[in-house]
Amino acid sequence: MIKLTKRILLINPPQNKHDPKVKPMYPSGALLLIGTMCKEQGHSVKIFDGAVENTSLFEVLKEYYPDIVGITTNTFQTKYTNKYLDVVKSFAPGILTVIGGPHPSAIKLQSLIDFPNADIAVMGEGEFSFLDIVNDKQLDEIQGICYGGKQNADRPYAINLNHIPLTDLSLVDINRYSGMGDGSKSMFIMASRGCPFQCTYCNKSVFGSKVRFREPDAIIKEIQWLHEQYGINHIYFQDDTFNLNRKWINEILHLIIDNRLNKNISYMAPFRANENLVDVELLELAKKANFKTIFYGVESGNQEMLDRMHKGLKIKEIMRAFKLTHDVGIYTVAAFIMGLPGETTTTIKDTLELWQRIKPTYSGFTIATPFPNTPFEKEITNNGHILNSNYNEYRCGGSYIQTDELTKDELDFYSNVGAYGSNHEWIYKLPIFSVGKNTMLRTMALLFVDLYKKVKQ
């Protein structure tokens, strides 16, 4: 059987609330992986990123006229995913449309209802399923897809990750992305897949719970490739937890040092703060390998909240990790989530107090998003605390929930206090919880903050 060469258009839609002035940090890793693998098999590939492109999708379709359109989508991209599918099918109904990514993977067969112009939905790790589609394998024989109102068996997770190729960055214009926003030329590497932890708010529909590690030599080869071929001088390891396997991370760090990839390249990675996973020796080795920043998911400063969200982490471990990291001279990022079940003014007070004790270099405060089919989403649906289930209106940092004690507006206010106070600590000394409970004072305070921001700009 002769394999026909296909013209493949891969699309990354903008966020539901798209601001053309705001550049995404990086191109889509999923599309780069799939695009590179399709090119290696002789197919023609083009990537269209709606967040950075100056050309309309319709013009691209006219010029390129693909056989297959593949769209990756998360819960913050559903609106434009449907808009782009409409554009494709109105241009040429015969083009095969395939969607994949975290959102379709979470809702499975429902994808074909929510995205009526999608012919096929890919679930989970999608590269091999997509290649099967491209190479004309019979649809009823392809694992991990939904089509024609049917859901095939799930595709098993890839155990050996050696199939991951060197990223073909020629498929995108890396200069259109903001990276770290510090002037470096930045790109990410995913060195492992999967997360063994059971946090209730997390969507693990793509990579699942079983952790699989790429070979350290392959990771070093990719770092060299990105640096030598594309001038990348900052690498962000986009894993769920980079310090999960001590032998593995030690080997990577030593190889970075031995290959002098710590001289002109800096690094950032997400670590867990658990005492058995981070210590002075590891941090000193990371510092020597030129790791400038470490990201920690702190989430809350209240132990009961951490236990309730199944974080598997103690407050004392968080404090210890930040002190050790700062002591060796590495910057920190602390991520906090507000609004999970059990959140009260007392638990938020504990969170803001923990922030003041650990003093992270950078911080992020967000309100919990009820991603589809997570334990968090199921719980607040059952107890009536989800206020908006229209995914087309969801955005990063949006607010769609309440708790037993806190209204949506109060959560909005405290999230703003956390985010703004992390750069203006004097705000934490104000009677913020009295203000937060009063509608008029809360509104006036937010107006004052907005005015203050404009004056400072």
N, C-alpha and C positions, 0 to 999 in steps of 0.2 A: 504494500500500500504506500503510495507516494504522499508524504506530508506536505500540505500546502502552506506556503508562507502567508502569515496573516498580518494585517495592519491593525495595531492595537493602540488605542487611546486610553491612557490611565488618568483618572481625574481625582484631585483632592478638592472638595468643595470648601467655600469659605465657612466661617462660623455663622450660626443662625443670626446673631447680631453682628453683622460684618461692618468693621470700620476700615475703609481703604487706607487710612493714614497709619494704621498699626500693622507692621510686618510680622508674620509668624517667625518664630525663632529658627525653625528648621523645615526642610522639605519632608514629605511623608516617607518614613522609613519603609512602610509596607509597599508603597508604589516603587520605590527605588529597588527593593529586593526583587519584586515580581518583574519589574521592567528589565533589570539586569539579567535575570534568569531567562526571560523570553528572548532577549537579544542573543544570548548565548546559544539558543536553539534556532537562531536564524530568522526570527520574526522581526518586523519593523515596529518600533515602539516610540510613542510620544507621550510625555507627561504634561498635563495641563493642571496648574494649581490656581484655582479661582481667586485665592487671596492675594496673589502677586502678579497675575497676568494683566496686561494692558489690552489684550485682544479678547473679543467676545468668544464664547464657546461656539456659537453658530458659525463664525468666520473660520475657526479652527476646523470644524466639521466639514465645511465647504472645501477647504484647502487640502485636508488630510484624508478625508472620507474613510474612516476606519471600518474594519469588519466587526470588531468587538470593542465595546466601551466598558471599562472596569472602573467602578467608583468605590473608594474607601470612605466609610462614614462612622463617626462616633455620635454620641447623643447630642452634642452641640452643633452638629452639621446636618441634621435631618431635613431642615427646610430647603436648603440649597441642593441637597441630594435629589429631592423630588423635583425641584425646578430644573436641574440639569437633565434628569431623566426625561422630563417633558420635552426639553429642547431637542434631545437626541431622537426621540421617537417621532416628533413632529418633522424633523429634518429627513429622517429615513427610517420608517417603521421596521425595516428588515435588519437594522444593526442589532446585534446581540448585546444586551445590556446585563452586566453582572455587578452586584454590589457585595461588599464584604466589610470586615472591620468589627470593632467592639459592639456597635449597636445591633446590626443584623445577627451577630453571633449570640447576643443575649436574648433576642426575641424570636429567633429561628423562623418557623413557618409564618409567623405573623408578619415577617418582613415583606412577603409577597402581597399582603393586604395593605400595609402601611406605605409601601412603595410600588404602586400598581404597574408602573412602567418598567420595573425590573423583571427581566426574564428569569434570572437565576440569582439566588442569594448564597453566598459562601459563608460557612460557619467555622469559627476557630482559626487555627493556623492555615492560611489560605493559599500559600504559594503553589503547593502541588495540586490542589483542587483546581486552581485557576489554569495551571499548565495543562491539566487533563482536558479542560474545556477548550482551551486554545488548540490543542492537538486532536480535537474531534473524537475524543473517547465517548462512548455511549453514555448519555446522562444518567441512566439508571445504574451504571457501574461506577459512578464517581462518588466516593465517600465525602461527606461533609458539605453537601449542598442541598438546597431546597429549590424545587422547580415545579411548575404545573400543578400546584396545590399539594405536592408530595414532599416529604422530608426523608432524604436518604440517611443511612447510618452515619454516625459521627466518624470523622477521620481520626485515627489515633495520633497523639502528639508525636512529633519527630523526636526520637531519642538521641540520635546522633546529629549534631548541628553542623557537620562538616560540609553540608551542601551549600551553606551560605557563601556566596561569591564576594569578591572584592567589589565594593560599591562603585557603580558607574555613574559618577557625578556629572558626566557630560549630558545626562538626561535632564538636568535642571540647571538653572543659573543660580549658583550658591550665593552670589552677591545680592540677590533679591531678598535674602533672609537676614534677620537681625542678629542671629546667633546670641552671644552673651551680651551684646550691646556695649561692649567695652573696647571696640576697635580690633579685636582679634578676629581671625578667620576661623570660624568654629563649625564643627560637625559632631554628630553623635555616633556612638557605636553601641550596639546591643550585644553584650558579651555572654548573656545567659537569658533563659526564658523560664517563666513560671515563678510563683510565689507560694511558699508553704504556709503562710500565715492566713488567718481567717477573719480579717477585719470586716465588719458587717457592711461597710459602705462601699467596698471596692468591687468593681466589675472585672472579673478574671475570666471573661468568656472566651478570650482569644488564646491565652497561653496557659491557663489553668493553674493547678496547685503543685504539680510535679516540676521541680527545678532541674533544668538541663544546662550544662555548662559547655561553652565552646572551648576548644583547645587553646591554651595560652599562646602557643606559637602562631595560631591563626589570627589571634587578636593583635599580636605584635606586628604581623605582616600587614594587617589592615591599617594600623596606625602609620606604619612606614608608607604605605600606598597613598593614604590621604594626604600625608605631609609632602611627599615627593611629587606626586602627580597633580595635586590641587592646591598646594600651599597652606593646608590646614595647620594651624598652630595652637588650637585649643580643642580638646576632645571631652565631650560629655558622655559618660557611660550611662545609657538610658535603661539600665536594669531596674528591677524592682528592689533588689538588695544586692549590692556589689560585694559586701563583706560577709556573705553567708557561709562560704567555704574557705577556711583559713589557708589550707595548703594551696588552693587554686589562686587566691588573690595574692598570696606571697610570691608565687611563681611569676605572675603577671608583673607585679611591682619590680621584682628583681630583673626581669627581662627588659622592662622599660629602662632601668638604670644601666644594665649591662650593654644595651644597644644605644646608649646615649640619647634616648628619646625623651629624656627629661631636660635637655639643654634648650631646645627651641620650641617645645610643646608643653602646655600646661593642661591640667586635668581637673574634672569635677565628677563626683560620683555620689549616689545615694547609699548611705549606710544605715543599718539598724543600730540603735543605741544600747541594745542589751549588753550586759556586762560580759557575757561569754563570747560576744562577737567583736568587741572593740576594746583595745587596750593601748598603752603607751607604745609598745613595740610596733604594733601595726601602724599607728598614726605616724610614728617617726619614720617608718619605711615609706609610707605614703607621701610624707613631706619631702623625703629625699627624691622620690620619683616625680616631684613637682606637682603634686595634687594641691591646688590652690584653695579649693572649696569642697566641703562635704555637706550634703543635704541630709537632714534628719526629719522624719515624719514624727512630730511631737504630738499633734492633734489636740491634747487637752492637758491642763494642769491639775486635773482632779482624778484621783486614782479610781474612784468608783466609775467615772465616765470611761476611763481607759479599759477597765475590766468589762464594762457593759458592751463596748464596741469590739471586744475580743482582740485588743491590740497586742496583748502578750508582752507588756512593758511596764516597768515600775518608774514612778517619779524619781526615785533616787538614782536609777540607771540613767535617766535623761540628764539629770544634773551632773552626774559623773562624766558622761560622754562629752558634754559641752565644755566642761572644765579641761578635760584631757586634750580635746581638740584645739582649744584656744591656747593651752599651755605649749603645744608643739608649734604653734604659729600657723595653723590652718584656719581659714575663714569658715563660718558655718551659715547654713540656711535652716531656719526652723519653720515648718509648715503646721498651721493650726486649723482645725475644723470646728465650727460652731453649729449647734442645732440638732445634734444627734439625740436620740431618745434619752431623757433624763436631764437634759440641759436646763439649768436654772441660772438666776443671777449669781448664786453662790458658786456654781461650777465655773462660770465665766470669770468671776473675780479670782478664783484659783488659777485659771489660765493666764490672766494678765499678770498675776503675781509671779507665776513661774517664768513668764517672759522676762520680767525684771530681774529675776535671779540668774537665769542662764545667759542673758544678754547676747543673743545671736547676732552675727554680723548683718544678716538679712532675714526678713520675716515675711510670711504670707499668711493672711487670715481669710478664710472663705467659709461660706455657709454650705452645709452638707447638701449635695445634690442626690436626689433619689434615683440613681441609675437603675434601669430596668432589671428586674429579677434578682436584685441584690437582697440580702436579708433585711437591710435597712428599708429599702423600698417596700418590701412586703409588710414589714411591721407597721410603718406609718400609713400605709393604705388601709390596713385592718383597723387601726385606731383613729382614722379620720384626720390625721395630721398632715396629709399631703394636700396642698391647696391648688396645685396646678399639675396636671398630668399630660399637658400638651407639649410634647417634646420639641415641636417647632419653635416654641418660645423659650426653650432652655438655652442658657449661655453660661460660660465660665464665670463664677462669682455671683450668679443669680440666686434669688431666694424664692422657694416654692413650698415652704414648710412652716410648721409651728411646733411647739412642744407643749407639754401639759401646763407649763408656767409662762412661757414666752410666746408672744405673738410674732407674726412675720415681721412687722415693723420694728419691734424691739430687737429681733435678731439682726435685721439690717443695721440698726443703730450700733449695736455692740460690735458687729463685724467691722464697721467703719471706724469705730474707736480703736479696735485692735490694730487695724491696718495703718491708720494715721498716727496713732500713738507710738508705733514702733520706730518712727522717725522723729517724734516730738513727745518725749516721755513725760513732759509736764502735764499732758492731757490726762494721764493716769491718776494724777493727784486731784483732779476735779471730782465733784460728786456725781460721777457718770451714771450710777445706778439710780439715783433719785431722778436725774434728768431722763433716763431711759424709760421710766415708768409714766412720765408725763408727756402726753401727746404734743402739747404746745412747746414745751421746753425742748423736747427731742427734735422737733422740726426746726426750731430756731438754732439749735446747736449744729445741725447738719448744714443749714444755710451759712452759718458763721464759718464752718470748716471749708465749705466751697469758696467763700469769699476770701478766706485766708490763703487758700491754694492759689487763687488768681493773682492776689497781691504779690505772692512770693515768686510767681513765674517770671 
